[in-house]
């Protein structure tokens, strides 16, 4: 009986198999899990945290940053993204990084174009921690004469 149930579960898992690539892009404290669905070329559906791109990033500059790797290679695919951490600017750059990595995994010939534009480089800059005796990371207390 248990064997039949296990076989049925395996069949359901195989039926739900997707043909996608999942990569991770990072910037500051933002982490983006990007999925490109290989079986849907030319379909430009772009979902971020279960919202359309224009709803999640209302400003056009962030939308352009996110879609820059697609424009660079001249292709577009159905894409879903799960992102958390940091602000909108860092999130858009993290998505761009993850998207570029996914495109290279899908088609290695895109590597030269994306590398030259700097989309494959992880920006390592992070906020420096606050140090003891200081107000912020480097801001010392204000000197006063009396």
Buried (B, 14 or more C-beta within 10 A) or exposed (E): EEEEEEEEEEEEEEEEEEEBBBBBBBBBBBBBBBBBBEEBEEEEEBBBEEEEBEEBBEEEEBBEBBBBBBEBBEBBBBBBBBBEBBEBBBBBBBBBBBBBBBBBBBEEEBBEBBEEBEBBEEEEEEEEEEEEEEEEEEEEEEEEEE
